[in-house]
Amino acid sequence: MKKILLISSKLLTKIHKLLTNMKDRIVNKLTKNFQPSFLQVIDNSSAHSGHFVATNNLGTHFKVIITSNVLANCTKIQAHRLINKSLQQEFLDGLHALEIKII
Protein backbone atom coordinates (compact mmCIF):
# COMPACT_ATOMS: atom_id res chain seq x y z
CA MET A 1 0.00 0.00 0.00
CA LYS A 2 1.43 3.38 -1.02
CA LYS A 3 1.24 6.32 1.33
CA ILE A 4 0.53 9.71 -0.08
CA LEU A 5 2.08 12.70 1.64
CA LEU A 6 0.08 15.88 1.39
CA ILE A 7 1.86 19.06 2.42
CA SER A 8 0.00 22.32 2.83
CA SER A 9 1.29 25.47 1.19
CA LYS A 10 1.80 26.99 4.67
CA LEU A 11 4.06 24.11 5.66
CA LEU A 12 5.96 24.38 2.37
CA THR A 13 6.50 28.09 3.03
CA LYS A 14 7.86 27.36 6.52
CA ILE A 15 10.17 24.66 5.18
CA HIS A 16 11.43 27.00 2.46
CA LYS A 17 12.18 29.70 5.06
CA LEU A 18 14.18 27.26 7.15
CA LEU A 19 16.17 26.07 4.15
CA THR A 20 16.88 29.54 2.78
CA ASN A 21 19.45 31.42 4.80
CA MET A 22 18.77 34.94 5.99
CA LYS A 23 21.36 36.57 3.72
CA ASP A 24 19.75 35.04 0.63
CA ARG A 25 16.31 36.14 1.81
CA ILE A 26 17.54 39.72 2.28
CA VAL A 27 19.22 39.77 -1.15
CA ASN A 28 16.10 38.33 -2.81
CA LYS A 29 13.69 40.78 -1.15
CA LEU A 30 15.82 43.87 -1.77
CA THR A 31 16.47 42.88 -5.38
CA LYS A 32 12.76 42.28 -5.99
CA ASN A 33 11.58 45.47 -4.28
CA PHE A 34 14.30 47.96 -5.25
CA GLN A 35 15.97 46.66 -8.45
CA PRO A 36 19.35 47.90 -7.22
CA SER A 37 22.19 48.76 -9.56
CA PHE A 38 24.48 47.82 -6.64
CA LEU A 39 23.72 45.61 -3.65
CA GLN A 40 26.03 44.15 -1.06
CA VAL A 41 24.72 42.26 1.98
CA ILE A 42 27.28 41.47 4.69
CA ASP A 43 26.59 39.07 7.56
CA ASN A 44 28.08 40.63 10.70
CA SER A 45 26.49 38.10 13.07
CA SER A 46 29.79 36.61 14.21
CA ALA A 47 30.82 39.99 15.62
CA HIS A 48 27.79 39.82 17.92
CA SER A 49 28.03 36.19 19.05
CA GLY A 50 27.54 36.95 22.76
CA HIS A 51 24.97 39.68 22.18
CA PHE A 52 22.15 37.84 20.42
CA VAL A 53 21.75 34.12 19.80
CA ALA A 54 21.13 33.12 16.18
CA THR A 55 18.21 30.78 15.57
CA ASN A 56 18.46 27.82 13.18
CA ASN A 57 21.96 28.97 12.18
CA LEU A 58 20.48 31.95 10.37
CA GLY A 59 22.26 35.29 10.52
CA THR A 60 20.93 37.94 12.83
CA HIS A 61 23.07 41.05 12.15
CA PHE A 62 23.57 42.42 8.63
CA LYS A 63 24.92 45.42 6.79
CA VAL A 64 23.27 46.43 3.51
CA ILE A 65 24.97 48.70 1.00
CA ILE A 66 22.60 49.62 -1.80
CA THR A 67 22.22 51.90 -4.82
CA SER A 68 18.75 52.04 -6.34
CA ASN A 69 16.76 54.45 -8.48
CA VAL A 70 13.72 53.51 -6.41
CA LEU A 71 15.39 55.10 -3.38
CA ALA A 72 16.97 58.03 -5.23
CA ASN A 73 14.24 60.58 -4.46
CA CYS A 74 13.70 59.45 -0.86
CA THR A 75 15.12 61.12 2.19
CA LYS A 76 17.51 58.96 4.16
CA ILE A 77 14.85 58.12 6.75
CA GLN A 78 12.23 57.35 4.07
CA ALA A 79 14.66 54.97 2.34
CA HIS A 80 15.51 53.24 5.62
CA ARG A 81 11.82 52.84 6.42
CA LEU A 82 11.11 51.33 3.00
CA ILE A 83 13.97 48.86 3.36
CA ASN A 84 12.98 47.89 6.91
CA LYS A 85 9.35 47.47 5.86
CA SER A 86 10.34 45.23 2.95
CA LEU A 87 12.24 43.01 5.41
CA GLN A 88 9.44 42.89 7.98
CA GLN A 89 9.06 39.10 7.76
CA GLU A 90 12.81 38.61 8.15
CA PHE A 91 12.74 40.66 11.37
CA LEU A 92 9.91 38.43 12.61
CA ASP A 93 11.96 35.35 11.67
CA GLY A 94 15.13 36.32 13.56
CA LEU A 95 16.81 39.27 11.84
CA HIS A 96 17.89 41.37 14.82
CA ALA A 97 19.93 44.29 13.46
CA LEU A 98 20.28 45.93 10.07
CA GLU A 99 22.85 48.58 9.20
CA ILE A 100 21.92 50.39 5.99
CA LYS A 101 24.18 52.46 3.75
CA ILE A 102 22.66 54.04 0.66
CA ILE A 103 25.17 55.11 -1.96
C-alpha positions as CSV (number, residue, x, y, z in Angstrom):
1,M,0.0,0.0,0.0
2,K,1.4,3.4,-1.0
3,K,1.2,6.3,1.3
4,I,0.5,9.7,-0.1
5,L,2.1,12.7,1.6
6,L,0.1,15.9,1.4
7,I,1.9,19.1,2.4
8,S,0.0,22.3,2.8
9,S,1.3,25.5,1.2
10,K,1.8,27.0,4.7
11,L,4.1,24.1,5.7
12,L,6.0,24.4,2.4
13,T,6.5,28.1,3.0
14,K,7.9,27.4,6.5
15,I,10.2,24.7,5.2
16,H,11.4,27.0,2.5
17,K,12.2,29.7,5.1
18,L,14.2,27.3,7.2
19,L,16.2,26.1,4.2
20,T,16.9,29.5,2.8
21,N,19.4,31.4,4.8
22,M,18.8,34.9,6.0
23,K,21.4,36.6,3.7
24,D,19.7,35.0,0.6
25,R,16.3,36.1,1.8
26,I,17.5,39.7,2.3
27,V,19.2,39.8,-1.1
28,N,16.1,38.3,-2.8
29,K,13.7,40.8,-1.1
30,L,15.8,43.9,-1.8
31,T,16.5,42.9,-5.4
32,K,12.8,42.3,-6.0
33,N,11.6,45.5,-4.3
34,F,14.3,48.0,-5.2
35,Q,16.0,46.7,-8.5
36,P,19.3,47.9,-7.2
37,S,22.2,48.8,-9.6
38,F,24.5,47.8,-6.6
39,L,23.7,45.6,-3.7
40,Q,26.0,44.1,-1.1
41,V,24.7,42.3,2.0
42,I,27.3,41.5,4.7
43,D,26.6,39.1,7.6
44,N,28.1,40.6,10.7
45,S,26.5,38.1,13.1
46,S,29.8,36.6,14.2
47,A,30.8,40.0,15.6
48,H,27.8,39.8,17.9
49,S,28.0,36.2,19.0
50,G,27.5,37.0,22.8
51,H,25.0,39.7,22.2
52,F,22.1,37.8,20.4
53,V,21.8,34.1,19.8
54,A,21.1,33.1,16.2
55,T,18.2,30.8,15.6
56,N,18.5,27.8,13.2
57,N,22.0,29.0,12.2
58,L,20.5,32.0,10.4
59,G,22.3,35.3,10.5
60,T,20.9,37.9,12.8
61,H,23.1,41.1,12.1
62,F,23.6,42.4,8.6
63,K,24.9,45.4,6.8
64,V,23.3,46.4,3.5
65,I,25.0,48.7,1.0
66,I,22.6,49.6,-1.8
67,T,22.2,51.9,-4.8
68,S,18.8,52.0,-6.3
69,N,16.8,54.5,-8.5
70,V,13.7,53.5,-6.4
71,L,15.4,55.1,-3.4
72,A,17.0,58.0,-5.2
73,N,14.2,60.6,-4.5
74,C,13.7,59.5,-0.9
75,T,15.1,61.1,2.2
76,K,17.5,59.0,4.2
77,I,14.8,58.1,6.7
78,Q,12.2,57.3,4.1
79,A,14.7,55.0,2.3
80,H,15.5,53.2,5.6
81,R,11.8,52.8,6.4
82,L,11.1,51.3,3.0
83,I,14.0,48.9,3.4
84,N,13.0,47.9,6.9
85,K,9.3,47.5,5.9
86,S,10.3,45.2,2.9
87,L,12.2,43.0,5.4
88,Q,9.4,42.9,8.0
89,Q,9.1,39.1,7.8
90,E,12.8,38.6,8.1
91,F,12.7,40.7,11.4
92,L,9.9,38.4,12.6
93,D,12.0,35.4,11.7
94,G,15.1,36.3,13.6
95,L,16.8,39.3,11.8
96,H,17.9,41.4,14.8
97,A,19.9,44.3,13.5
98,L,20.3,45.9,10.1
99,E,22.8,48.6,9.2
100,I,21.9,50.4,6.0
101,K,24.2,52.5,3.8
102,I,22.7,54.0,0.7
103,I,25.2,55.1,-2.0
